[in-house]
Amino acid sequence: MKTAVQWWDRFQVLLYLVAIAVGAVIGSAFPNIAPGLEASIEPVLVLLLFATFLGVPLIEVGRAVRDVRFLGTVLIVNFIGVPLVVWGLSRFVADDRGLLVGVLLVLLTPCIDYVIVFTGLAGGASGKLLAATPLLMLAQILLLPVYLFLFAGEDALSVIDIAPFAEAFLTLIVVPLIAAAVVQALARRHTFGHAVEEVMDAAMVPLMMATLAVVVGSQIAAVGSQVGTLVRVLPVYVVFAAIMVAVGRFAGVLAHLDAASTRAVMFSVATRNSLVVLPLALALPNSLSIAPLAVVAQTLVELIVMVILVRLAPLIARGPSPANTDSIES
C-alpha cells in the first residue's frame, strides 16, 4: 500500500489529467448517466474536503483568522480586482444576454470548496484560505447583486438566492471541518483516530481523481450539445485564469506575503464558485437557457487550469520546500 501511495503522489498531476479525460470520454459516450454522476459530486467532494481538512492542523486555522494582511489581500483582489477584469472580459460576449449572465455569475464568485484542496497540493497556505471562506462567502452574497446590476442590468438580479451559498458552506465546509476536528482530537488519544488520518491521507489522490472524473463526466455532454455557442466563452475563461494568476502573484508581493500565502491568493482569485452558482443559473428563464452551460463550461476549463497550476504555482511563487504550508506570518 505504501508503494502505491508513493507512486500516485509522484504522478498525481498526470493522474488528474487522466481522470479528466476518462470523465470526458465516459460522459460523452453515455450521456444518460449524467444525472447519476452529478448526484455523486457532493458526497465525493465532502470526502475530499474531509481528507484535506485532516491534513490541516486546525489550530493553525484559528491563528490564520488573525492574519489581517492575508485576509485583506484575498478580499481586495477578489472583490475589487476580479470585477474590473471580469467587466473587461465580459464585453466580448455582451451581445449574447445568456452568455453574459452566465459569465458574470461564475467569474464574480470566488470558490469556497475545492480551491482549498488545490492550494494544499501546490504547497499553498490552505489553512489560511480555509479561515477566509466565511468572509469570501458573505462578501460574494452581498456584492454579487451589486455587480450583476452594474454589469448586466436590473433584470439579472431576480436569480439571486442565498440558499445555495449557505447550503454549500454548511455541507462542504462546516460538516467535514467538524468531522476532521473530531478525528484530530481522537488521534491524540486513540489509535483509531490516527488510523483514519493515515487512510484519508493515502486516499487524497484517488479522491481528487474521482472528483474530477464525476464533475467532468456529469457536464461534458451538456456542454458538447452547445459547443458552437459556448466556444465563445472558452477564451474568456482561459484569459481570466491567466490574468488572475498574475494579479494574485503581484498582490502577494505587494502585500509582502510569504510564498505559501501568495500561492493561496493566486488560487483563490483564479478559482471560481461554479458548483454553487450553477443552481442560480438553472433558475434563469428559458430565454437565458445558455447561461447554465456557460457556467459548466467554466468548470471544465478551470479544472484543467487548476491541475496545471498545481505544478506551476511553486515555480511562479518560489519559496522554501513546503513542509509546513500553513505557517503564519508574524
C-alpha positions as CSV (number, residue, x, y, z in Angstrom):
1,M,0.0,0.0,0.0
2,K,2.8,2.4,0.9
3,T,4.4,1.8,-2.5
4,A,1.1,2.6,-4.3
5,V,0.6,5.8,-2.3
6,Q,4.2,7.0,-3.2
7,W,3.5,6.2,-6.8
8,W,0.3,8.1,-7.2
9,D,1.7,11.0,-5.1
10,R,4.6,11.2,-7.5
11,F,2.4,11.1,-10.7
12,Q,-0.6,12.9,-9.3
13,V,-0.8,15.7,-11.9
14,L,-0.7,13.2,-14.7
15,L,-3.3,11.0,-13.0
16,Y,-5.6,14.1,-12.6
17,L,-5.4,14.8,-16.3
18,V,-6.2,11.1,-17.0
19,A,-9.2,11.4,-14.6
20,I,-10.5,14.4,-16.6
21,A,-10.0,12.5,-19.8
22,V,-11.8,9.4,-18.5
23,G,-14.7,11.5,-17.2
24,A,-15.0,13.3,-20.6
25,V,-15.0,10.0,-22.6
26,I,-17.5,8.3,-20.3
27,G,-19.7,11.3,-20.1
28,S,-19.7,11.8,-23.9
29,A,-20.3,8.1,-24.7
30,F,-23.0,7.6,-22.1
31,P,-24.9,10.9,-21.6
32,N,-27.7,9.2,-19.8
33,I,-25.6,8.7,-16.7
34,A,-25.0,12.4,-16.3
35,P,-27.7,12.8,-13.6
36,G,-26.2,9.9,-11.5
37,L,-22.7,11.4,-11.8
38,E,-24.0,14.8,-10.9
39,A,-25.6,13.4,-7.7
40,S,-22.3,11.9,-6.7
41,I,-20.4,15.2,-6.9
42,E,-21.3,16.4,-3.5
43,P,-20.5,13.2,-1.5
44,V,-17.2,12.7,-3.2
45,L,-16.3,16.4,-2.7
46,V,-17.2,16.1,1.0
47,L,-14.9,13.2,1.4
48,L,-12.1,15.0,-0.5
49,L,-12.5,18.1,1.8
50,F,-12.6,15.9,4.9
51,A,-9.3,14.4,3.9
52,T,-7.9,17.8,3.2
53,F,-9.0,19.3,6.5
54,L,-7.5,16.3,8.3
55,G,-4.1,17.4,6.9
56,V,-4.5,21.0,8.1
57,P,-3.8,21.4,11.9
58,L,-7.0,23.2,12.9
59,I,-5.1,25.3,15.5
60,E,-3.4,26.9,12.5
61,V,-6.9,27.9,11.1
62,G,-7.6,29.7,14.3
63,R,-4.3,31.6,14.1
64,A,-4.9,32.3,10.4
65,V,-8.1,34.3,11.2
66,R,-5.8,36.9,12.8
67,D,-3.7,37.3,9.7
68,V,-5.2,40.5,8.6
69,R,-2.7,41.1,5.8
70,F,-3.5,37.8,4.1
71,L,-7.3,38.1,4.6
72,G,-7.3,41.7,3.3
73,T,-5.3,40.8,0.2
74,V,-7.7,37.9,-0.7
75,L,-10.8,40.1,-0.2
76,I,-9.4,43.1,-2.1
77,V,-8.3,41.2,-5.1
78,N,-11.4,39.0,-5.2
79,F,-13.9,41.8,-4.9
80,I,-12.1,44.8,-6.5
81,G,-9.5,43.4,-8.8
82,V,-11.6,40.5,-10.2
83,P,-14.7,42.6,-11.0
84,L,-12.6,45.0,-13.0
85,V,-11.1,42.1,-15.1
86,V,-14.5,40.5,-15.4
87,W,-16.1,43.6,-16.7
88,G,-13.5,44.0,-19.4
89,L,-13.6,40.3,-20.5
90,S,-17.4,40.1,-20.4
91,R,-17.6,42.8,-23.1
92,F,-16.6,40.1,-25.6
93,V,-19.9,38.3,-25.0
94,A,-22.1,41.3,-24.1
95,D,-24.1,40.8,-27.3
96,D,-25.5,37.5,-26.0
97,R,-27.5,38.0,-22.9
98,G,-27.4,34.4,-21.8
99,L,-23.7,34.1,-22.2
100,L,-23.1,37.4,-20.5
101,V,-25.2,36.5,-17.4
102,G,-23.5,33.0,-17.2
103,V,-20.0,34.5,-17.4
104,L,-20.8,37.1,-14.8
105,L,-22.4,34.7,-12.3
106,V,-19.4,32.3,-12.4
107,L,-16.5,34.7,-12.6
108,L,-17.7,37.1,-9.9
109,T,-17.9,34.5,-7.2
110,P,-14.7,33.1,-5.6
111,C,-14.5,29.4,-4.9
112,I,-15.0,28.2,-1.3
113,D,-14.6,24.5,-1.6
114,Y,-12.1,22.5,-3.8
115,V,-9.8,25.6,-4.1
116,I,-8.5,24.6,-0.6
117,V,-7.5,21.2,-1.9
118,F,-5.7,22.5,-5.0
119,T,-3.9,25.2,-2.8
120,G,-2.6,22.5,-0.5
121,L,-1.4,20.3,-3.4
122,A,0.6,23.3,-4.7
123,G,2.2,23.9,-1.3
124,G,0.0,26.9,-0.6
125,A,-1.4,28.1,2.7
126,S,-4.6,26.0,2.7
127,G,-5.3,26.7,6.3
128,K,-5.3,30.4,5.8
129,L,-7.6,30.0,2.8
130,L,-9.9,27.8,4.9
131,A,-10.1,30.6,7.5
132,A,-11.0,33.0,4.8
133,T,-14.0,31.0,3.5
134,P,-16.7,32.6,5.7
135,L,-15.6,36.1,4.6
136,L,-15.5,35.0,1.0
137,M,-19.0,33.5,1.2
138,L,-20.5,36.5,2.9
139,A,-18.8,39.1,0.6
140,Q,-20.0,37.3,-2.6
141,I,-23.6,37.1,-1.3
142,L,-23.6,40.8,-0.6
143,L,-21.6,42.0,-3.7
144,L,-22.9,39.7,-6.5
145,P,-26.2,41.5,-6.8
146,V,-24.3,44.9,-7.0
147,Y,-22.0,43.7,-9.7
148,L,-24.8,42.0,-11.7
149,F,-26.8,45.2,-11.6
150,L,-23.8,47.3,-12.8
151,F,-22.7,44.9,-15.5
152,A,-26.0,43.3,-16.7
153,G,-28.9,45.5,-15.6
154,E,-31.7,45.2,-13.0
155,D,-33.4,42.2,-14.5
156,A,-30.4,39.9,-13.8
157,L,-30.9,40.3,-10.0
158,S,-34.0,38.1,-10.0
159,V,-31.9,35.0,-9.9
160,I,-30.0,35.8,-6.7
161,D,-30.8,33.4,-3.8
162,I,-28.5,32.9,-0.7
163,A,-29.8,29.3,-0.2
164,P,-27.2,27.6,-2.5
165,F,-24.3,29.5,-0.9
166,A,-25.5,28.7,2.7
167,E,-26.1,25.1,1.8
168,A,-22.7,24.7,0.1
169,F,-20.9,26.3,3.1
170,L,-22.7,24.1,5.6
171,T,-22.3,20.8,3.6
172,L,-18.9,21.3,2.1
173,I,-17.1,23.3,4.7
174,V,-18.7,23.1,8.2
175,V,-19.6,19.4,8.2
176,P,-16.2,18.0,7.0
177,L,-14.4,20.6,9.2
178,I,-16.2,19.4,12.3
179,A,-15.6,15.8,11.4
180,A,-11.9,16.5,10.9
181,A,-11.7,18.3,14.2
182,V,-13.2,15.2,16.0
183,V,-10.8,12.8,14.3
184,Q,-7.8,15.0,15.1
185,A,-8.9,15.1,18.7
186,L,-9.3,11.3,18.7
187,A,-5.9,10.8,17.1
188,R,-4.2,12.4,20.2
189,R,-5.7,9.7,22.4
190,H,-6.6,6.7,20.4
191,T,-5.0,4.7,17.6
192,F,-8.4,4.7,15.7
193,G,-8.2,8.4,15.0
194,H,-4.6,8.1,13.9
195,A,-5.6,5.2,11.5
196,V,-8.3,7.3,10.0
197,E,-5.9,10.1,9.4
198,E,-3.5,7.8,7.6
199,V,-6.2,6.2,5.5
200,M,-7.6,9.6,4.4
201,D,-4.1,11.0,3.7
202,A,-3.4,8.0,1.4
203,A,-6.8,8.4,-0.3
204,M,-6.2,12.1,-1.3
205,V,-5.1,11.4,-4.9
206,P,-7.8,8.8,-5.6
207,L,-10.5,11.1,-4.1
208,M,-9.3,14.0,-6.3
209,M,-9.3,11.8,-9.3
210,A,-12.9,10.7,-8.5
211,T,-14.0,14.3,-8.1
212,L,-12.5,15.4,-11.4
213,A,-14.0,12.4,-13.2
214,V,-17.5,12.8,-11.9
215,V,-17.6,16.6,-12.4
216,V,-16.4,16.4,-16.0
217,G,-18.4,13.2,-16.8
218,S,-21.6,14.8,-15.5
219,Q,-21.3,18.0,-17.5
220,I,-19.4,17.2,-20.7
221,A,-22.4,16.0,-22.8
222,A,-24.5,19.2,-22.0
223,V,-21.6,21.4,-23.0
224,G,-20.9,19.4,-26.1
225,S,-24.5,19.9,-27.3
226,Q,-24.0,23.6,-27.4
227,V,-20.3,23.7,-28.2
228,G,-20.8,26.0,-31.2
229,T,-22.2,28.8,-29.0
230,L,-20.0,28.1,-25.9
231,V,-16.8,28.2,-27.9
232,R,-17.0,32.0,-27.5
233,V,-16.6,31.9,-23.7
234,L,-13.7,29.4,-23.6
235,P,-11.0,32.0,-24.4
236,V,-12.6,34.3,-21.8
237,Y,-12.2,31.7,-19.1
238,V,-8.6,30.9,-20.1
239,V,-7.5,34.5,-20.3
240,F,-9.3,35.2,-16.9
241,A,-7.3,32.5,-15.2
242,A,-4.0,33.6,-16.7
243,I,-4.6,37.3,-15.7
244,M,-5.8,36.4,-12.2
245,V,-2.8,34.1,-11.5
246,A,-0.5,37.0,-12.4
247,V,-2.6,39.5,-10.4
248,G,-2.6,37.2,-7.4
249,R,1.2,36.8,-7.6
250,F,1.6,40.6,-7.8
251,A,-0.8,41.2,-4.9
252,G,1.2,38.7,-2.8
253,V,4.4,40.5,-3.5
254,L,2.8,43.9,-2.9
255,A,1.4,42.7,0.5
256,H,4.8,41.1,1.4
257,L,3.2,37.7,1.8
258,D,5.4,34.6,2.0
259,A,5.4,32.1,-0.9
260,A,2.8,29.8,0.6
261,S,0.4,32.6,1.2
262,T,1.0,34.1,-2.2
263,R,0.1,30.7,-3.8
264,A,-3.1,30.7,-1.8
265,V,-4.0,34.2,-3.1
266,M,-3.3,33.0,-6.7
267,F,-5.6,30.0,-6.4
268,S,-8.3,32.0,-4.6
269,V,-8.6,34.7,-7.3
270,A,-8.3,32.2,-10.2
271,T,-10.8,29.6,-8.9
272,R,-14.5,30.3,-9.1
273,N,-17.6,29.1,-7.3
274,S,-19.2,27.3,-10.3
275,L,-20.7,24.3,-8.5
276,V,-22.5,26.8,-6.1
277,V,-23.8,29.3,-8.7
278,L,-25.0,26.6,-11.1
279,P,-28.4,26.4,-9.3
280,L,-28.7,30.1,-9.7
281,A,-28.1,29.8,-13.4
282,L,-30.6,27.0,-13.7
283,A,-33.3,29.2,-12.2
284,L,-33.0,31.7,-15.0
285,P,-35.8,31.9,-17.6
286,N,-35.7,29.9,-20.8
287,S,-34.6,32.9,-22.8
288,L,-31.3,32.7,-20.9
289,S,-31.0,28.9,-21.1
290,I,-27.4,29.0,-22.3
291,A,-26.3,30.6,-19.0
292,P,-26.1,27.4,-17.0
293,L,-24.0,25.8,-19.8
294,A,-21.7,28.8,-19.7
295,V,-21.2,28.2,-16.0
296,V,-20.5,24.5,-16.6
297,A,-18.0,25.3,-19.4
298,Q,-16.1,27.4,-16.9
299,T,-15.9,24.4,-14.6
300,L,-14.4,22.2,-17.3
301,V,-11.8,24.9,-18.3
302,E,-11.0,25.6,-14.6
303,L,-10.3,22.0,-13.7
304,I,-7.7,21.7,-16.4
305,V,-6.2,25.0,-15.4
306,M,-6.0,24.1,-11.7
307,V,-4.3,20.8,-12.4
308,I,-1.6,22.6,-14.4
309,L,-1.4,25.4,-11.8
310,V,-0.6,22.8,-9.1
311,R,2.8,22.4,-10.9
312,L,3.2,26.0,-12.0
313,A,2.4,27.8,-8.8
314,P,5.5,26.7,-6.9
315,L,7.6,27.9,-9.8
316,I,5.7,31.3,-10.1
317,A,5.8,32.0,-6.3
318,R,9.0,30.5,-5.2
319,G,9.8,29.7,-1.6
320,P,11.2,27.0,0.7
321,S,10.0,23.5,0.2
322,P,6.5,23.5,1.7
323,A,7.0,21.0,4.6
324,N,4.6,23.3,6.5
325,T,2.3,25.2,4.1
326,D,0.4,26.9,6.8
327,S,2.9,28.9,8.8
328,I,1.6,32.2,10.0
329,E,3.4,35.4,9.4
330,S,4.3,37.4,12.4
